[in-house]
Amino acid sequence: MDRVTPPAAPPLRAAFLRLFMVQASWNYDRLLGVGMGVAEEPLLRGLRGAGGDGTAYRAAVARGAHFFNAHPYLCGLAVGAAARAEYEGAPPEQVERLRAALCGPLGALGDRLVWAGWLPLLSTAAVAAIALGAGWGAVAGFLLIYNLGHVALRWWALRAGWDAGAGVVGALRNPVLQRTPSLVLPAMALVAGFCLPLATRWLVRPFPLVGALGCAVAAVIGVLLLRWKPGRIKSLWIGLAAVALGLAGGWLWR
Amino acid sequence: MSVGTLALLLAWGALVGIDLVSVPQMMIARPLVAGTVAGLLVGDPETGVRLGVVFELFQFDILPVGAVRYPEYGPATVGAVAAAHALGGGMTWGLAAGLGLLVGLFAGWSLHWLRDANARAVRRAAGPLESGDIRVLARLHAAGLARDLARAAGVTAVGLAAGWLLARVGAAGLPPRVLTLTAALAGGAALAAGVSGLLRIVGRGSSFRWFAAGLAGGVAALWIA
């Protein structure tokens, strides 16, 4: 396809809003693909005039909806980059290769930065604050601060992808992006460690001595089981077994 | 519990359910948020926060990467809070946590069903999708969202109905020692899930030293407080 001048004011806001529901049709065949196509479509509208019959536009929309998997907050990077590459006249195979090449890095970065960093950092901080008596205000604070980071990351990703186009790999080398996990991960570890003794005391406090001892024994046995066979023994089953044991033990304890 | 409150809980559970994956992933699906708001809706914020923390600890043991299958604790927490409230609050939260875990398991299966149903719809529409038919693309996406909304509402309804049943069969009349031990062991299991999950996220590298420092700080804070 020939090069097409990208719109002077690209409809980034429309694509940005659609990115919030990028996983709405998540499926085992294309994973996020269909949602990616939906999010990319507004950015591709400038191609409708190319060639006169809309073929380039429809082909680009179809490519946008192919298989894709990454962290949902960083999908915008691929959406923006792929759309820009379509305007730059990149051959279809190159656009496909670009999307495929972004899956791994965007998934790994997002998992590290958000699922294993930002989210547990703020969630454990909220639990610690509740244990210290902050009440539901801690939950409101968690939602507010988490989403400041969440929305900013989504917007940055889309903007950076659109600006960089096929050269999007450079955007991933952004020093802020590279340095953030090395700050967030230790902070998360620190706060997680801080939260656990406080959460334990908060949970145990309403129980009489026997109950507190039962709680401690269940916690120790549970940790040993979960660490002994990680992935094979599930915490949910331990929880159900604990409730069943509590019901049975309570009847026997007279 | 009034019909209006039940309707609000159902709507909240459905929103919580779609937030997990579909839209907008702003973390109202976290048990801490789902439980606290459910507690406020039933007028029992203390039970809401307590069950929110319990299920948040279970949630730490889940890392939602790739296509991994996991229980869904958001709507389950809403059901558990409603159940604990219907049972009269207090130590009944242990029993309600057990019910929530079962609902979470069921909700996890329903996610698998949803993804399968979406995949079948995508396969049926493969031709128009490959030709770049934007109307088919939009319809597929909207249908996926509608399916998830129905799934989340269904899971929440199951949780609310199970809680109502539990109250109907007189679970609140169990001897206090039974309720206390059940709550204590459920709390212990939640702590185990939280410790194990957080240790897995922290890993054994340099972050572990920060974790140990935080642990020491937490113990010191207990001493001071």
HADDOCK unambig.tbl for C-alpha pairs under 7 A between the chains (distance, minus, plus):
assign (segid A and resid 20 and name CA) (segid B and resid 23 and name CA) 5.78 0.50 0.50
assign (segid A and resid 20 and name CA) (segid B and resid 24 and name CA) 4.87 0.50 0.50
assign (segid A and resid 21 and name CA) (segid B and resid 22 and name CA) 5.53 0.50 0.50
assign (segid A and resid 21 and name CA) (segid B and resid 23 and name CA) 4.57 0.50 0.50
assign (segid A and resid 21 and name CA) (segid B and resid 24 and name CA) 5.85 0.50 0.50
assign (segid A and resid 23 and name CA) (segid B and resid 21 and name CA) 6.03 0.50 0.50
assign (segid A and resid 23 and name CA) (segid B and resid 22 and name CA) 4.90 0.50 0.50
assign (segid A and resid 24 and name CA) (segid B and resid 21 and name CA) 6.88 0.50 0.50
assign (segid A and resid 24 and name CA) (segid B and resid 22 and name CA) 3.91 0.50 0.50
assign (segid A and resid 24 and name CA) (segid B and resid 23 and name CA) 6.49 0.50 0.50
assign (segid A and resid 24 and name CA) (segid B and resid 141 and name CA) 6.27 0.50 0.50
assign (segid A and resid 24 and name CA) (segid B and resid 144 and name CA) 5.65 0.50 0.50
assign (segid A and resid 24 and name CA) (segid B and resid 145 and name CA) 4.94 0.50 0.50
assign (segid A and resid 25 and name CA) (segid B and resid 118 and name CA) 6.19 0.50 0.50
assign (segid A and resid 25 and name CA) (segid B and resid 141 and name CA) 5.09 0.50 0.50
assign (segid A and resid 25 and name CA) (segid B and resid 144 and name CA) 4.37 0.50 0.50
assign (segid A and resid 25 and name CA) (segid B and resid 145 and name CA) 6.33 0.50 0.50
assign (segid A and resid 26 and name CA) (segid B and resid 115 and name CA) 6.20 0.50 0.50
assign (segid A and resid 26 and name CA) (segid B and resid 118 and name CA) 6.90 0.50 0.50
assign (segid A and resid 27 and name CA) (segid B and resid 115 and name CA) 4.44 0.50 0.50
assign (segid A and resid 27 and name CA) (segid B and resid 116 and name CA) 6.40 0.50 0.50
assign (segid A and resid 27 and name CA) (segid B and resid 118 and name CA) 5.26 0.50 0.50
assign (segid A and resid 27 and name CA) (segid B and resid 119 and name CA) 4.85 0.50 0.50
assign (segid A and resid 28 and name CA) (segid B and resid 115 and name CA) 6.08 0.50 0.50
assign (segid A and resid 28 and name CA) (segid B and resid 116 and name CA) 6.52 0.50 0.50
assign (segid A and resid 28 and name CA) (segid B and resid 119 and name CA) 5.67 0.50 0.50
assign (segid A and resid 29 and name CA) (segid B and resid 119 and name CA) 5.54 0.50 0.50
assign (segid A and resid 34 and name CA) (segid B and resid 137 and name CA) 6.81 0.50 0.50
assign (segid A and resid 34 and name CA) (segid B and resid 141 and name CA) 6.73 0.50 0.50
assign (segid A and resid 35 and name CA) (segid B and resid 141 and name CA) 6.58 0.50 0.50
assign (segid A and resid 38 and name CA) (segid B and resid 137 and name CA) 6.84 0.50 0.50
assign (segid A and resid 38 and name CA) (segid B and resid 138 and name CA) 6.53 0.50 0.50
assign (segid A and resid 58 and name CA) (segid B and resid 131 and name CA) 6.50 0.50 0.50
assign (segid A and resid 58 and name CA) (segid B and resid 132 and name CA) 4.28 0.50 0.50
assign (segid A and resid 58 and name CA) (segid B and resid 133 and name CA) 6.79 0.50 0.50
assign (segid A and resid 59 and name CA) (segid B and resid 131 and name CA) 6.63 0.50 0.50
assign (segid A and resid 59 and name CA) (segid B and resid 132 and name CA) 5.67 0.50 0.50
assign (segid A and resid 61 and name CA) (segid B and resid 132 and name CA) 5.26 0.50 0.50
assign (segid A and resid 62 and name CA) (segid B and resid 129 and name CA) 5.95 0.50 0.50
assign (segid A and resid 62 and name CA) (segid B and resid 130 and name CA) 5.26 0.50 0.50
assign (segid A and resid 62 and name CA) (segid B and resid 131 and name CA) 6.21 0.50 0.50
assign (segid A and resid 62 and name CA) (segid B and resid 132 and name CA) 4.24 0.50 0.50
assign (segid A and resid 111 and name CA) (segid B and resid 65 and name CA) 6.88 0.50 0.50
assign (segid A and resid 115 and name CA) (segid B and resid 63 and name CA) 6.94 0.50 0.50
assign (segid A and resid 116 and name CA) (segid B and resid 201 and name CA) 6.00 0.50 0.50
assign (segid A and resid 127 and name CA) (segid B and resid 53 and name CA) 6.62 0.50 0.50
assign (segid A and resid 136 and name CA) (segid B and resid 36 and name CA) 6.65 0.50 0.50
assign (segid A and resid 139 and name CA) (segid B and resid 32 and name CA) 6.96 0.50 0.50
assign (segid A and resid 139 and name CA) (segid B and resid 33 and name CA) 6.11 0.50 0.50
assign (segid A and resid 147 and name CA) (segid B and resid 26 and name CA) 6.23 0.50 0.50
assign (segid A and resid 185 and name CA) (segid B and resid 207 and name CA) 6.82 0.50 0.50
assign (segid A and resid 186 and name CA) (segid B and resid 207 and name CA) 5.09 0.50 0.50
assign (segid A and resid 186 and name CA) (segid B and resid 210 and name CA) 5.86 0.50 0.50
assign (segid A and resid 189 and name CA) (segid B and resid 202 and name CA) 5.78 0.50 0.50
assign (segid A and resid 189 and name CA) (segid B and resid 207 and name CA) 5.82 0.50 0.50
assign (segid A and resid 189 and name CA) (segid B and resid 208 and name CA) 6.82 0.50 0.50
assign (segid A and resid 189 and name CA) (segid B and resid 210 and name CA) 5.55 0.50 0.50
assign (segid A and resid 189 and name CA) (segid B and resid 211 and name CA) 4.47 0.50 0.50
assign (segid A and resid 190 and name CA) (segid B and resid 210 and name CA) 4.77 0.50 0.50
assign (segid A and resid 190 and name CA) (segid B and resid 211 and name CA) 4.60 0.50 0.50
assign (segid A and resid 190 and name CA) (segid B and resid 213 and name CA) 6.41 0.50 0.50
assign (segid A and resid 190 and name CA) (segid B and resid 214 and name CA) 4.32 0.50 0.50
assign (segid A and resid 191 and name CA) (segid B and resid 214 and name CA) 5.91 0.50 0.50
assign (segid A and resid 192 and name CA) (segid B and resid 198 and name CA) 6.90 0.50 0.50
assign (segid A and resid 192 and name CA) (segid B and resid 211 and name CA) 6.55 0.50 0.50
assign (segid A and resid 192 and name CA) (segid B and resid 214 and name CA) 6.93 0.50 0.50
assign (segid A and resid 193 and name CA) (segid B and resid 211 and name CA) 4.64 0.50 0.50
assign (segid A and resid 193 and name CA) (segid B and resid 212 and name CA) 6.23 0.50 0.50
assign (segid A and resid 193 and name CA) (segid B and resid 214 and name CA) 4.23 0.50 0.50
assign (segid A and resid 193 and name CA) (segid B and resid 215 and name CA) 4.09 0.50 0.50
assign (segid A and resid 193 and name CA) (segid B and resid 218 and name CA) 6.94 0.50 0.50
assign (segid A and resid 194 and name CA) (segid B and resid 214 and name CA) 4.20 0.50 0.50
assign (segid A and resid 194 and name CA) (segid B and resid 215 and name CA) 4.74 0.50 0.50
assign (segid A and resid 194 and name CA) (segid B and resid 217 and name CA) 5.75 0.50 0.50
assign (segid A and resid 194 and name CA) (segid B and resid 218 and name CA) 4.13 0.50 0.50
assign (segid A and resid 195 and name CA) (segid B and resid 218 and name CA) 6.38 0.50 0.50
assign (segid A and resid 197 and name CA) (segid B and resid 215 and name CA) 6.93 0.50 0.50
assign (segid A and resid 197 and name CA) (segid B and resid 218 and name CA) 5.57 0.50 0.50
assign (segid A and resid 197 and name CA) (segid B and resid 219 and name CA) 5.92 0.50 0.50
assign (segid A and resid 198 and name CA) (segid B and resid 218 and name CA) 6.23 0.50 0.50
assign (segid A and resid 198 and name CA) (segid B and resid 222 and name CA) 6.63 0.50 0.50
assign (segid A and resid 200 and name CA) (segid B and resid 191 and name CA) 6.99 0.50 0.50
assign (segid A and resid 203 and name CA) (segid B and resid 187 and name CA) 6.61 0.50 0.50
assign (segid A and resid 211 and name CA) (segid B and resid 180 and name CA) 6.56 0.50 0.50
assign (segid A and resid 211 and name CA) (segid B and resid 181 and name CA) 5.71 0.50 0.50
assign (segid A and resid 211 and name CA) (segid B and resid 184 and name CA) 5.36 0.50 0.50
assign (segid A and resid 212 and name CA) (segid B and resid 184 and name CA) 6.56 0.50 0.50
assign (segid A and resid 214 and name CA) (segid B and resid 184 and name CA) 6.08 0.50 0.50
assign (segid A and resid 214 and name CA) (segid B and resid 185 and name CA) 6.01 0.50 0.50
assign (segid A and resid 215 and name CA) (segid B and resid 184 and name CA) 4.65 0.50 0.50
assign (segid A and resid 215 and name CA) (segid B and resid 185 and name CA) 4.95 0.50 0.50
assign (segid A and resid 215 and name CA) (segid B and resid 187 and name CA) 6.12 0.50 0.50
assign (segid A and resid 215 and name CA) (segid B and resid 188 and name CA) 4.23 0.50 0.50
assign (segid A and resid 216 and name CA) (segid B and resid 188 and name CA) 5.92 0.50 0.50
assign (segid A and resid 218 and name CA) (segid B and resid 185 and name CA) 5.69 0.50 0.50
assign (segid A and resid 218 and name CA) (segid B and resid 188 and name CA) 4.74 0.50 0.50
assign (segid A and resid 218 and name CA) (segid B and resid 189 and name CA) 5.79 0.50 0.50
assign (segid A and resid 219 and name CA) (segid B and resid 188 and name CA) 4.17 0.50 0.50
assign (segid A and resid 219 and name CA) (segid B and resid 189 and name CA) 5.36 0.50 0.50
assign (segid A and resid 219 and name CA) (segid B and resid 191 and name CA) 5.65 0.50 0.50
assign (segid A and resid 219 and name CA) (segid B and resid 192 and name CA) 4.56 0.50 0.50
assign (segid A and resid 220 and name CA) (segid B and resid 192 and name CA) 6.71 0.50 0.50
assign (segid A and resid 222 and name CA) (segid B and resid 189 and name CA) 5.96 0.50 0.50
assign (segid A and resid 222 and name CA) (segid B and resid 192 and name CA) 5.01 0.50 0.50
assign (segid A and resid 223 and name CA) (segid B and resid 192 and name CA) 4.71 0.50 0.50
assign (segid A and resid 223 and name CA) (segid B and resid 193 and name CA) 6.97 0.50 0.50
assign (segid A and resid 223 and name CA) (segid B and resid 195 and name CA) 6.96 0.50 0.50
assign (segid A and resid 223 and name CA) (segid B and resid 196 and name CA) 5.83 0.50 0.50
assign (segid A and resid 226 and name CA) (segid B and resid 196 and name CA) 6.52 0.50 0.50
assign (segid A and resid 227 and name CA) (segid B and resid 196 and name CA) 6.69 0.50 0.50
assign (segid A and resid 235 and name CA) (segid B and resid 58 and name CA) 6.88 0.50 0.50
assign (segid A and resid 235 and name CA) (segid B and resid 193 and name CA) 5.44 0.50 0.50
assign (segid A and resid 236 and name CA) (segid B and resid 101 and name CA) 6.47 0.50 0.50
assign (segid A and resid 238 and name CA) (segid B and resid 189 and name CA) 6.25 0.50 0.50
assign (segid A and resid 239 and name CA) (segid B and resid 186 and name CA) 5.85 0.50 0.50
assign (segid A and resid 239 and name CA) (segid B and resid 189 and name CA) 5.10 0.50 0.50
assign (segid A and resid 239 and name CA) (segid B and resid 190 and name CA) 6.79 0.50 0.50
assign (segid A and resid 240 and name CA) (segid B and resid 98 and name CA) 5.79 0.50 0.50
assign (segid A and resid 240 and name CA) (segid B and resid 101 and name CA) 6.76 0.50 0.50
assign (segid A and resid 242 and name CA) (segid B and resid 185 and name CA) 5.23 0.50 0.50
assign (segid A and resid 242 and name CA) (segid B and resid 186 and name CA) 5.57 0.50 0.50
assign (segid A and resid 242 and name CA) (segid B and resid 189 and name CA) 6.51 0.50 0.50
assign (segid A and resid 243 and name CA) (segid B and resid 94 and name CA) 6.97 0.50 0.50
assign (segid A and resid 243 and name CA) (segid B and resid 95 and name CA) 6.80 0.50 0.50
assign (segid A and resid 243 and name CA) (segid B and resid 98 and name CA) 5.77 0.50 0.50
assign (segid A and resid 243 and name CA) (segid B and resid 182 and name CA) 5.23 0.50 0.50
assign (segid A and resid 243 and name CA) (segid B and resid 185 and name CA) 6.37 0.50 0.50
assign (segid A and resid 243 and name CA) (segid B and resid 186 and name CA) 5.59 0.50 0.50
assign (segid A and resid 246 and name CA) (segid B and resid 178 and name CA) 6.61 0.50 0.50
assign (segid A and resid 246 and name CA) (segid B and resid 181 and name CA) 5.05 0.50 0.50
assign (segid A and resid 246 and name CA) (segid B and resid 182 and name CA) 3.92 0.50 0.50
assign (segid A and resid 246 and name CA) (segid B and resid 185 and name CA) 6.11 0.50 0.50
assign (segid A and resid 247 and name CA) (segid B and resid 178 and name CA) 5.64 0.50 0.50
assign (segid A and resid 247 and name CA) (segid B and resid 182 and name CA) 5.71 0.50 0.50
assign (segid A and resid 250 and name CA) (segid B and resid 177 and name CA) 5.73 0.50 0.50
assign (segid A and resid 250 and name CA) (segid B and resid 178 and name CA) 3.91 0.50 0.50
assign (segid A and resid 250 and name CA) (segid B and resid 181 and name CA) 6.01 0.50 0.50
assign (segid A and resid 251 and name CA) (segid B and resid 178 and name CA) 6.24 0.50 0.50
